[in-house]
């Protein structure tokens, strides 16, 4: 039983969705999973396990930011043996190539976080998605006719960034959207030889100023969840 999840052995499936918002975790469980049961309410960070098309799948809230996500991913891997981790969250568009509610499949993540700086003692680690999951997600998005973009995201440690010109700089190098968790999730998964992917929905547009409401961010981003679930089921587990 881990410190921050406290689920019993066997309660968490090998495949898991990782929304930052615990209320989105509950909405996903109630909307997409059959026979979902709550396995954790620790600190209000809800976790559920059910089935999708007959396969066991869990969904666990992780909070905001890489330090918070790191806690849950470490425990899910080390204590519960999770094999596939797919973040399903919101992101901000940094380019006019994206529109609000587009789906972003994060091929890689740049970051301003010090977590990898400390981990690699100054080396710059390329945090990348699992290719099999990424390809399956792109296929699912195409099959559903969802507007989607495959590219690099920026995992920022700051929601209210004091140096917006630095974010503008990474856009020059092709970064499409900003969020706050992917770089750490990809790094931890790579170390443990697990599969990880981020599937995000554009909730607000940094360029145009368009944005969605809190309730929309919690309950109406269904395309990304369907894409994530189908990608997981289409990708063999790394231990298989």
N, C-alpha and C positions, 0 to 999 in steps of 0.2 A: 504494500500500500504506500503510494508516494505522498510526499508532504502537501503538495498543492492540488492534487486531483483526488487522492484517497479512494480510488475505485478498487474493488476486489479483483484478484487475478481472474482473467477470462472475461471480464465485463467490457473490455475495449477491443474492438475489431482490429484486424491487421490494416484495414483501410480507414483513413480518417480525414474528414473535412475540418478545416481550421478557420472559422470566421473570427475576426477580432471581437465582435459584439456578441455577448452571450445571449441576448434576445434574438439575434439572427440565428444563433445555434438552435434555439428552441423552435423558431419558425421553420427552419430547414427540417428538423426532426419531425415536426407535426405535418409538414406539407409534402415531403419527399420520401420519408422512410415509413415502412410498415412496422407495426408493433414496437415503436420506439419506447425505450425506457430510460429514465434519467439515472445516471450512475454517479453524478457529482454535482453538488451545489456549493462546494467550498469557495468562499469569498464571492459568492454570486456568479462564479464563472462556470456556467452550466455545461454539462456533457451528457450526451445521449448515445445509445446504440440501438439500431433497428436493422431492417433489411431493405435493400433496393434491388428489385428484380431477383429476389431470392438469395442475394449475397449480403453477408453481414457488413455493415458500414457504421462507423461512429462519427460524431460531430462534436467538437470541443471548442468552446470560446477560449481565446488566448489573450484578450486585452489589447491595448494599444502600444505599439513600439517594439523594438527588437529585444530589449531586456525582458519584457513580459512574455513575448512569444518564445524566447529562449528557455524560460523556465518550463513551459508546457511541453515544448518539443523534446527537451532533454528527458523529462520524466516519461513522456509517451514512448520514446525510443528505449530508454534504459530500463524502465520498470514494467512496461507493458508490451514491448516487442513490436510496436507498430512498424509496418513496412512501407506503406504509401502515405504521404502527407501532402494534402492539397489545400493551400490557402484559398479561401473564397472571401474576398473582401472588396472594399471600395478603393478607388484611386482618383487622383486629380489629373486631368489631361493637361499636358504641357505643350501641345502642338495642335494646330488647326486641322491636322489629319484625323484627329479623333473628335467624336461627338459625345455628348452626355448619353449614357446608357450603352455605349459601345463596350464590348468585352475585350479585355487586354490579356493576352497570354504571355507571361513574362519568361522570355528566353534566358535572360540574365538580369542581374541586379547590380547597379553601381550603388555606392553608399558613402555617407559622410560619417558613419558611426565609428567610434573608436574600438568597438568590440573585436573586429578583425585586425585592426592595427596592433592591438595588444596581443592578440592570439598569434599573429605571424611576425611580430617584432619588426614592423616596418615594411614587410613585403605586401604587395597588393594582390589579394586573392581574387580570382574571377569566380564569383558565385553564379552558378548556372543551373538551369532546370534539368531534370531527367528527360532525355530525348524521347524515350518511348512514350512517356506521359504527355509530353508536349505535342508530339505528332498525333497521338490519339485525340487530344483536346482540339487540335486544329481540324482534324477530320470531323469530330462531333459538331464543332461550330459551323463548318461548311455544310454538313448534312441538315442542320436545323435552320440554315439561312440566317444565322446571327451575324450582325456586323461585328467583326473582330479584327484585332491587330496583333501580330506576333512581333515582339521587340523587347527592348531593354527598359526596365523601370529604374527609378531612383528611390532607394530605401533611405528615407531621411530620419534622423533622430529628432528633428524639430517639426512640429506641426505649424507653429508660428515662427517661420525662419527669419532671423535677423539680417541675413545676407541673401536676399532673393537673387542678386546678380550671379551668385554661385550656381544656383539652380538653372538660371538661364544659360550658363556656360555648358552644362552637360547636355542641354537640348541641342547645342551646336554639333554634338557628337552622336545624335540620333536617339537620345533618351526620350521616350514618348509620354511617360506618366510618372507621378510621384505617389509613393505610399510609404509604409513605415515598418514592414516586417520581413520582406522576402529575402534579403541578403543573408540574414541570420538563419532562417529556415533552410535555405539552400546549403549553407556552409555546414550546419549540423548534420543534415541528411547525407552530404557527401562523406563526411568523416565516418559515419556509421554504415555507409554503403546502403542507404535507403533511397527510395524514390521520392522526389519532391517537385511540386509545381505550384505556381500561383496563377489563379484565374480571377481577375478583378473586373469589376464594372466601374466605368467612369461615373462618379457621383457628382463631380463638379469640374468646371472648366476654368483653369487658371487664366487662359487667354481671353475668353469671352465673358467670364463672370457668371455663366449659367450654372445652376446647382439644383440638387434634389433635396427634398425634405428629410428629416430624421426618420420618419415613418416609412418613406419610400426606400431609404437606404437599408432599413431593417427588413422590409417585407416584399419588395417588388423586383428584386434582382434575380429572378428565376432562371434566366438563360445561363448565367455563369454556374449555377448549381447543377443544372442538367448536364452541361458540358463537362463539369468536373466529375460528376458521378459516372457518366458514360466513359470518360477517359480512364478512370480507375478500373472499371470492370473490363475494359478492353486491353488492359496492360497486365501481363502476368506479374505476380508478386516476385520481388528479387530473391526470395527464399525458395520459390517454386522450382 
